[in-house]
Amino acid sequence: MNKLGKIFNVAFVVVFYMISVLVVGNMITGSYIASLLSVPVFVLIAFAMSKQYLWLDRINLKVTWAVIQVLSAILMVYMAFEMEVNLSWDWGGLIKNATNVVFHNQLLYEQDVARYPNNKFWLAFLVILFKIVRMFYASATIETFKTVSIVVSCVFVQLTIFFIHKTAKLVWNEKKAFVVGIITVCCLPLYLYAMFAYTDTSGMLLAILMLYFYIKYNKTDGRANIAYTILIGIVAGISYKIKVTIFILFMAMICELFLNLKDAKQIKKFVMFVVITMVGVVAVVSASNKVISSQFEISEEVEDANEFPLTHWVMMALGETGGYCEEDVSYTKSFPTYEEKNKADIKEIKKRVREKGKSGLIEHICYTKLKRTWGDSCLAGDDYAGRFPVDENGIWQRVFTFHGSDHWIGLIYSWLYYIVLIVGILLSGIFAIRRTNEQQKMLVLRIALFGIILFLSIWECNSRYLVAFIPVLIMTSADGIFMTREKIKNKKLRKQ
């Protein structure tokens, strides 16, 4: 299986090298100042990697990290309310729908909920949350619910940061976990998306929880091992209902365990893992459907008339930008039934494939779609955080949103951070090529990244769809950075 692992790592490096080139190109056009500064920044990082940091042994890393995360939480909540935006896009629609269910026991935008069934479970969560708020505060309004949702979302993001640090400690050690924690609290998209109680912030928490339980699974035996297997299945099931792309991480875990099979004992353990987790997934999905139906219902007639088939998003993927297109939405919406929508979308898919031809399709996937997905240092956070702001002249809006007058300042920071993150991921793949599957700490995450790259190559793409994968990006990049430092240290020792 090591040969398969090596082939995969080579493929990963080739694909991520393409992504890295596109990212550099976008950085040059997006912020020439960041482009100029990137070279000295990398030189500085390389110099820093060659040094010993004995002072880390003299401080209490646990206490220091706790203080840093508290400061991060304060800054996050402050930014979330200072950059507050009015309700819009899917996030705002769900809050309006949930509020209407709480007050009037019916959906405000029933057609939208039927059209995008992937949002149903998150909508049910918001309904339950707002009902709890109203139990304690009878005069609650939609603004109250919005405020609570912002706080809850910030809590989700902070829990994500907490578990990234905790997972890093499991994978490496206290010192390296501290470094990973610092990398995480410096990630700008976490702060830009913190105000949105949506599937992105909840999705990233599910991703790191699943990874944490998986690492624990690999480090334990007996009952504890089975317990973590069950927990992985539960989290994977919730992920499937909230953010299906996170389910790719679960599939990556199965792939890694398969690649590491050596004897009958491991095969037996692998089969148990698959069976137990899949039972958990099915049970959670079944239970979640009951939770949804207990909060609101949509008639079969409304669903059949409005629900979009999966082929709709494949069709949009073949559009000019590879992403969301209002014209494509109107096209699919124009057909009266689910079956007719599906047939029409398939017909359009075939037409677009023919029009592009083989070379055009390859260019579309390897350039247009990769660039749209991976070529944004803010992961589109500067776009969403700038939509209908409450105070469009605030300093945070001016610096960190797309149309802000001082956005160039924010872009310098975001691009320098992002390019280091991307290069770290590329290095993780390069150094892994010569290692056995067992020696690779982040093989499962590279498989997950490769999976999301493949998925978004045939699906409507958006940089925002990477937000839930931020824990995966950070942990994989940290792996590459730590392996680079290890190489530099070994080279210095050989010279001595």
C-alpha positions as CSV (number, residue, x, y, z in Angstrom):
1,M,0.0,0.0,0.0
2,N,3.0,2.3,0.4
3,K,3.3,2.4,-3.4
4,L,-0.3,3.7,-3.7
5,G,0.5,6.3,-1.0
6,K,3.6,7.5,-2.9
7,I,1.6,7.7,-6.2
8,F,-1.1,9.7,-4.3
9,N,1.5,12.1,-2.8
10,V,3.1,12.7,-6.2
11,A,-0.4,13.5,-7.7
12,F,-1.1,15.8,-4.7
13,V,2.1,17.7,-5.2
14,V,1.5,18.2,-9.0
15,V,-2.1,19.5,-8.4
16,F,-1.1,21.7,-5.4
17,Y,1.9,23.1,-7.3
18,M,-0.7,24.2,-10.0
19,I,-2.7,25.8,-7.2
20,S,0.3,27.5,-5.7
21,V,1.2,29.1,-9.1
22,L,-2.3,30.4,-9.5
23,V,-2.2,31.8,-5.9
24,V,1.1,33.6,-6.6
25,G,-0.4,35.0,-9.8
26,N,-3.4,36.3,-8.0
27,M,-1.3,37.7,-5.2
28,I,0.8,39.7,-7.8
29,T,-2.4,41.2,-9.4
30,G,-4.2,41.5,-6.0
31,S,-1.5,43.2,-4.0
32,Y,1.8,44.1,-5.5
33,I,3.1,45.2,-2.1
34,A,2.4,41.8,-0.6
35,S,4.2,40.3,-3.7
36,L,7.3,42.4,-3.0
37,L,7.2,41.6,0.7
38,S,6.7,37.8,0.2
39,V,10.4,37.2,-0.6
40,P,11.9,38.8,2.5
41,V,9.1,37.2,4.6
42,F,10.1,33.7,3.4
43,V,13.7,34.5,4.0
44,L,12.8,35.7,7.5
45,I,10.8,32.5,8.1
46,A,13.7,30.3,6.8
47,F,16.1,32.2,9.2
48,A,13.7,31.8,12.1
49,M,13.4,28.0,11.4
50,S,17.1,27.6,11.8
51,K,17.2,29.0,15.3
52,Q,16.5,27.4,18.7
53,Y,13.9,28.9,20.9
54,L,14.9,27.9,24.4
55,W,12.7,30.7,25.9
56,L,9.7,28.5,25.1
57,D,11.0,26.1,27.8
58,R,11.0,28.9,30.3
59,I,7.3,29.9,30.0
60,N,4.1,28.1,30.9
61,L,2.8,27.3,27.4
62,K,-0.6,26.2,28.7
63,V,-1.2,29.5,30.5
64,T,0.2,31.6,27.7
65,W,-1.9,29.8,25.1
66,A,-5.0,30.3,27.3
67,V,-4.4,34.0,27.5
68,I,-3.8,34.3,23.8
69,Q,-7.1,32.5,23.0
70,V,-9.0,34.7,25.4
71,L,-7.6,37.8,23.7
72,S,-8.5,36.2,20.3
73,A,-12.1,35.6,21.5
74,I,-12.4,39.3,22.7
75,L,-11.1,40.5,19.4
76,M,-13.3,38.2,17.4
77,V,-16.5,39.2,19.2
78,Y,-15.5,42.9,18.9
79,M,-14.9,42.6,15.2
80,A,-18.1,40.6,14.6
81,F,-20.2,43.4,16.0
82,E,-18.1,46.3,14.6
83,M,-18.3,44.8,11.2
84,E,-22.0,43.7,11.6
85,V,-23.9,43.5,8.3
86,N,-27.6,43.5,7.6
87,L,-29.3,40.1,6.8
88,S,-28.7,39.0,3.3
89,W,-27.7,35.9,1.2
90,D,-28.5,32.4,2.4
91,W,-27.4,33.2,6.0
92,G,-29.8,36.1,6.4
93,G,-32.6,34.1,4.7
94,L,-32.3,31.3,7.2
95,I,-32.4,33.7,10.2
96,K,-35.5,35.3,8.7
97,N,-37.1,31.9,8.1
98,A,-36.2,30.6,11.6
99,T,-37.6,33.8,13.2
100,N,-40.9,33.4,11.3
101,V,-41.2,29.8,12.4
102,V,-40.7,30.8,16.0
103,F,-43.3,33.7,15.8
104,H,-45.8,32.3,13.3
105,N,-45.0,28.6,13.0
106,Q,-44.5,28.8,9.3
107,L,-41.6,29.4,6.9
108,L,-41.2,32.8,5.4
109,Y,-39.4,31.6,2.2
110,E,-40.7,28.1,1.8
111,Q,-39.6,27.9,-1.8
112,D,-36.0,28.7,-0.9
113,V,-35.9,26.0,1.8
114,A,-37.3,23.5,-0.7
115,R,-34.9,24.6,-3.4
116,Y,-31.8,24.1,-1.2
117,P,-32.5,21.1,1.1
118,N,-28.9,21.1,2.4
119,N,-29.8,24.0,4.6
120,K,-32.8,22.3,6.3
121,F,-30.9,20.9,9.3
122,W,-29.1,24.1,10.0
123,L,-32.5,25.9,9.8
124,A,-33.9,23.5,12.3
125,F,-31.0,24.2,14.6
126,L,-31.6,28.0,14.4
127,V,-35.3,27.4,15.1
128,I,-34.5,25.4,18.2
129,L,-31.9,28.0,19.3
130,F,-34.3,30.9,18.9
131,K,-37.1,29.1,20.7
132,I,-34.8,28.6,23.7
133,V,-33.9,32.4,23.6
134,R,-37.6,33.3,23.5
135,M,-38.3,31.0,26.5
136,F,-35.9,33.2,28.6
137,Y,-36.6,36.5,26.8
138,A,-40.3,36.7,25.7
139,S,-39.9,40.1,24.0
140,A,-37.1,38.9,21.8
141,T,-37.1,40.2,18.2
142,I,-35.3,39.2,15.0
143,E,-32.5,41.6,16.0
144,T,-32.2,39.7,19.3
145,F,-32.0,36.4,17.5
146,K,-29.4,37.9,15.1
147,T,-27.3,39.0,18.1
148,V,-27.5,35.6,19.7
149,S,-26.6,33.9,16.5
150,I,-23.4,36.1,16.2
151,V,-22.3,35.1,19.7
152,V,-23.0,31.4,19.0
153,S,-21.1,31.6,15.8
154,C,-18.1,33.2,17.6
155,V,-18.3,30.4,20.1
156,F,-18.2,27.8,17.3
157,V,-15.1,29.5,15.8
158,Q,-13.3,29.7,19.2
159,L,-14.1,26.0,19.9
160,T,-12.5,25.3,16.5
161,I,-9.4,27.2,17.5
162,F,-9.4,25.3,20.8
163,F,-9.6,21.9,19.2
164,I,-7.0,22.8,16.5
165,H,-4.5,23.4,19.3
166,K,-5.7,20.3,21.2
167,T,-5.4,18.1,18.1
168,A,-1.9,19.6,17.3
169,K,-0.8,18.6,20.8
170,L,-1.9,15.0,20.1
171,V,-0.1,14.9,16.7
172,W,3.1,16.7,17.8
173,N,3.8,18.2,21.2
174,E,3.1,21.2,23.5
175,K,5.6,23.5,21.8
176,K,4.4,22.7,18.2
177,A,0.8,22.9,19.3
178,F,1.6,26.4,20.6
179,V,3.0,27.4,17.2
180,V,-0.1,25.9,15.4
181,G,-2.3,27.8,17.8
182,I,-0.5,31.1,16.9
183,I,-0.9,30.3,13.2
184,T,-4.6,29.7,13.8
185,V,-5.4,32.9,15.8
186,C,-3.7,34.9,13.0
187,C,-6.1,33.5,10.3
188,L,-8.1,36.5,9.1
189,P,-11.0,34.5,7.5
190,L,-11.9,33.1,10.9
191,Y,-12.6,36.7,12.1
192,L,-14.4,37.7,8.9
193,Y,-16.8,34.8,9.0
194,A,-17.3,34.7,12.8
195,M,-20.4,36.9,12.6
196,F,-22.2,34.4,10.3
197,A,-24.1,31.6,12.1
198,Y,-24.1,29.4,9.1
199,T,-22.8,26.1,7.9
200,D,-19.3,27.4,7.3
201,T,-18.5,28.1,11.0
202,S,-20.3,25.1,12.2
203,G,-18.7,23.0,9.5
204,M,-15.1,23.9,10.5
205,L,-15.9,22.9,14.1
206,L,-17.2,19.5,12.9
207,A,-14.1,19.0,10.8
208,I,-11.7,19.5,13.6
209,L,-13.8,17.4,16.0
210,M,-13.8,14.6,13.5
211,L,-10.0,14.9,13.1
212,Y,-9.5,15.0,16.9
213,F,-11.5,11.9,17.4
214,Y,-9.7,10.1,14.6
215,I,-6.3,10.9,16.1
216,K,-7.6,9.6,19.4
217,Y,-8.9,6.5,17.6
218,N,-5.5,5.8,16.2
219,K,-3.8,6.2,19.6
220,T,-6.2,3.9,21.6
221,D,-7.3,0.3,21.8
222,G,-10.2,-1.6,23.3
223,R,-13.3,0.2,24.5
224,A,-11.9,3.7,24.1
225,N,-11.1,2.8,20.5
226,I,-14.7,1.8,19.9
227,A,-16.0,4.9,21.6
228,Y,-14.0,7.2,19.3
229,T,-15.2,5.2,16.3
230,I,-18.8,5.8,17.4
231,L,-18.0,9.5,17.9
232,I,-16.5,9.8,14.4
233,G,-19.7,8.2,13.0
234,I,-21.9,10.7,14.9
235,V,-19.9,13.7,13.8
236,A,-19.7,12.4,10.2
237,G,-23.5,12.1,10.2
238,I,-24.0,15.6,11.5
239,S,-21.5,16.8,8.9
240,Y,-23.5,15.1,6.1
241,K,-26.6,17.1,7.1
242,I,-24.9,20.4,7.8
243,K,-21.9,20.7,5.4
244,V,-21.7,17.7,3.1
245,T,-18.2,18.7,1.9
246,I,-16.9,17.9,5.4
247,F,-18.0,14.4,4.8
248,I,-15.1,14.2,2.4
249,L,-12.8,14.2,5.5
250,F,-14.6,11.1,6.8
251,M,-14.1,9.4,3.4
252,A,-10.4,10.4,3.6
253,M,-10.1,8.6,6.9
254,I,-11.5,5.4,5.4
255,C,-9.0,5.8,2.5
256,E,-6.0,6.3,4.8
257,L,-7.0,3.3,6.9
258,F,-7.3,1.2,3.7
259,L,-3.8,2.4,2.5
260,N,-2.3,1.3,5.9
261,L,-3.7,-2.3,5.8
262,K,-1.0,-4.9,6.4
263,D,-2.4,-8.0,8.1
264,A,-5.7,-9.7,9.0
265,K,-5.9,-7.9,12.4
266,Q,-5.8,-4.5,10.7
267,I,-8.3,-5.7,8.1
268,K,-10.7,-6.7,10.9
269,K,-10.2,-3.4,12.6
270,F,-10.8,-1.6,9.3
271,V,-14.1,-3.4,8.7
272,M,-15.2,-2.6,12.2
273,F,-14.4,1.0,11.7
274,V,-16.4,1.2,8.5
275,V,-19.4,-0.7,9.8
276,I,-19.6,1.2,13.2
277,T,-19.1,4.7,11.6
278,M,-21.6,4.0,8.8
279,V,-24.2,2.8,11.3
280,G,-23.6,6.1,13.2
281,V,-24.0,8.1,10.0
282,V,-27.3,6.4,9.1
283,A,-28.6,6.8,12.6
284,V,-27.8,10.5,12.9
285,V,-29.1,11.3,9.4
286,S,-32.4,9.4,10.3
287,A,-32.7,11.3,13.6
288,S,-31.9,14.6,12.0
289,N,-34.7,14.2,9.5
290,K,-37.1,13.7,12.4
291,V,-35.7,16.8,14.1
292,I,-36.3,18.8,10.9
293,S,-39.9,17.6,10.5
294,S,-40.6,18.4,14.2
295,Q,-39.7,22.1,13.6
296,F,-41.3,22.7,10.1
297,E,-42.7,20.9,7.2
298,I,-42.7,21.4,3.5
299,S,-45.3,19.6,1.3
300,E,-44.3,17.2,-1.3
301,E,-45.9,19.4,-4.0
302,V,-43.8,22.4,-3.0
303,E,-40.6,20.3,-2.8
304,D,-41.3,18.8,-6.3
305,A,-41.9,22.2,-7.8
306,N,-38.9,23.9,-6.2
307,E,-36.2,21.5,-5.2
308,F,-33.1,21.7,-7.4
309,P,-31.5,18.5,-8.6
310,L,-27.8,17.8,-8.0
311,T,-27.2,18.3,-11.7
312,H,-28.0,22.0,-11.3
313,W,-24.7,22.6,-9.4
314,V,-22.7,20.5,-12.0
315,M,-24.3,22.7,-14.7
316,M,-23.2,25.9,-12.9
317,A,-19.7,24.3,-12.6
318,L,-19.5,24.3,-16.4
319,G,-20.5,28.0,-16.6
320,E,-18.2,30.8,-17.6
321,T,-16.9,31.4,-14.1
322,G,-17.4,27.9,-12.7
323,G,-19.3,29.4,-9.8
324,Y,-22.8,30.8,-8.9
325,C,-24.7,32.2,-11.8
326,E,-28.1,33.9,-11.4
327,E,-29.0,33.0,-15.0
328,D,-28.5,29.3,-14.3
329,V,-30.7,29.6,-11.2
330,S,-33.4,31.2,-13.3
331,Y,-33.0,28.5,-16.0
332,T,-33.4,25.6,-13.6
333,K,-36.2,27.4,-11.7
334,S,-38.2,27.8,-15.0
335,F,-39.1,24.1,-15.2
336,P,-42.2,23.1,-13.1
337,T,-41.1,19.7,-11.6
338,Y,-38.0,18.1,-10.2
339,E,-37.8,15.6,-13.0
340,E,-38.1,18.2,-15.7
341,K,-35.4,20.4,-13.9
342,N,-33.1,17.4,-13.8
343,K,-33.6,16.5,-17.5
344,A,-33.1,20.2,-18.6
345,D,-29.9,20.5,-16.5
346,I,-28.4,17.3,-17.9
347,K,-29.2,18.5,-21.4
348,E,-27.4,21.8,-20.7
349,I,-24.4,20.0,-19.1
350,K,-24.0,17.9,-22.3
351,K,-24.2,21.0,-24.4
352,R,-21.6,22.9,-22.3
353,V,-19.2,19.9,-22.4
354,R,-19.5,19.7,-26.2
355,E,-18.9,23.4,-26.6
356,K,-15.8,23.4,-24.5
357,G,-14.3,20.3,-26.0
358,K,-11.5,18.3,-24.3
359,S,-8.9,21.1,-24.2
360,G,-11.4,23.7,-23.1
361,L,-12.8,21.5,-20.4
362,I,-9.3,20.9,-19.0
363,E,-8.5,24.6,-19.1
364,H,-11.8,25.4,-17.4
365,I,-11.1,22.9,-14.5
366,C,-7.4,23.4,-14.1
367,Y,-7.4,27.2,-14.5
368,T,-10.8,28.9,-14.2
369,K,-12.2,26.8,-11.4
370,L,-9.0,26.3,-9.4
371,K,-8.3,30.0,-9.6
372,R,-11.8,30.9,-8.4
373,T,-11.7,28.4,-5.6
374,W,-8.1,28.8,-4.3
375,G,-7.1,32.3,-5.5
376,D,-8.6,34.4,-2.8
377,S,-6.5,35.2,0.3
378,C,-9.6,36.0,2.4
379,L,-11.6,33.0,1.1
380,A,-14.3,35.5,0.0
381,G,-14.6,36.8,3.6
382,D,-13.9,40.3,2.5
383,D,-16.9,40.0,0.1
384,Y,-19.5,38.6,2.5
385,A,-18.4,40.8,5.4
386,G,-18.9,43.8,3.2
387,R,-22.4,43.0,2.0
388,F,-24.9,45.6,3.4
389,P,-22.8,46.7,6.4
390,V,-24.5,48.5,9.3
391,D,-21.6,51.0,9.4
392,E,-19.9,51.1,6.0
393,N,-17.5,53.8,7.1
394,G,-16.1,51.9,10.1
395,I,-12.4,51.2,10.2
396,W,-12.8,47.5,10.1
397,Q,-15.1,47.7,7.1
398,R,-12.6,50.1,5.3
399,V,-9.6,47.8,5.9
400,F,-11.0,44.3,5.7
401,T,-13.8,44.3,3.1
402,F,-13.7,44.2,-0.6
403,H,-15.0,47.7,-1.4
404,G,-13.3,49.3,1.6
405,S,-11.2,52.4,0.8
406,D,-8.2,51.0,2.8
407,H,-8.7,47.4,1.8
408,W,-5.2,47.3,0.3
409,I,-3.8,47.3,3.8
410,G,-5.8,44.3,4.8
411,L,-4.8,42.5,1.6
412,I,-1.1,42.8,2.4
413,Y,-1.6,40.9,5.6
414,S,-4.1,38.4,4.1
415,W,-1.9,37.6,1.1
416,L,1.3,37.1,3.1
417,Y,-0.5,34.8,5.5
418,Y,-2.2,32.9,2.7
419,I,0.9,32.3,0.6
420,V,2.8,30.9,3.6
421,L,-0.2,28.6,4.3
422,I,-0.3,27.4,0.7
423,V,3.5,26.8,0.5
424,G,3.3,24.9,3.8
425,I,0.7,22.6,2.3
426,L,2.8,22.0,-0.8
427,L,5.9,21.3,1.3
428,S,3.8,18.7,3.3
429,G,3.2,16.8,0.1
430,I,6.8,17.1,-1.2
431,F,8.4,15.8,2.0
432,A,5.8,13.0,2.3
433,I,6.8,11.4,-1.0
434,R,9.8,9.7,0.5
435,R,8.0,8.6,3.6
436,T,6.0,5.5,4.3
437,N,2.3,5.9,4.9
438,E,2.8,5.3,8.7
439,Q,5.4,8.0,8.9
440,Q,3.1,10.6,7.4
441,K,1.2,12.5,10.2
442,M,-1.1,14.4,7.8
443,L,-1.8,11.9,5.0
444,V,-5.5,11.8,5.9
445,L,-5.7,15.6,5.5
446,R,-3.9,15.6,2.2
447,I,-6.4,13.0,1.0
448,A,-9.2,15.2,2.2
449,L,-7.7,18.2,0.4
450,F,-7.3,16.2,-2.8
451,G,-11.0,15.1,-2.4
452,I,-12.3,18.7,-2.0
453,I,-10.2,19.8,-5.0
454,L,-11.8,17.0,-7.1
455,F,-15.3,17.7,-5.8
456,L,-15.1,21.4,-6.5
457,S,-13.8,20.7,-10.0
458,I,-17.1,19.2,-11.0
459,W,-19.3,21.3,-8.6
460,E,-20.2,25.0,-8.5
461,C,-17.2,26.5,-6.7
462,N,-16.6,29.4,-4.4
463,S,-13.7,30.3,-2.1
464,R,-16.1,30.4,0.8
465,Y,-16.5,26.6,0.4
466,L,-12.9,26.3,1.8
467,V,-13.8,28.0,5.0
468,A,-15.0,24.8,6.7
469,F,-11.7,23.3,5.7
470,I,-9.6,25.9,7.5
471,P,-8.6,23.4,10.2
472,V,-7.4,21.0,7.5
473,L,-5.5,23.8,5.7
474,I,-3.8,24.9,8.9
475,M,-2.9,21.4,10.2
476,T,-1.5,20.4,6.8
477,S,0.5,23.6,6.4
478,A,1.9,23.2,9.9
479,D,3.0,19.7,8.9
480,G,5.0,21.1,6.0
481,I,6.5,23.9,8.1
482,F,7.6,21.5,10.8
483,M,9.1,19.0,8.3
484,T,11.0,21.9,6.7
485,R,12.4,22.9,10.0
486,E,13.4,19.3,10.7
487,K,15.3,19.2,7.3
488,I,17.1,22.5,8.1
489,K,18.1,21.2,11.6
490,N,19.4,17.9,10.2
491,K,21.4,19.8,7.5
492,K,23.0,21.9,10.2
493,L,23.9,18.9,12.3
494,R,25.5,17.1,9.3
495,K,27.7,20.2,8.7
496,Q,28.9,20.1,12.3
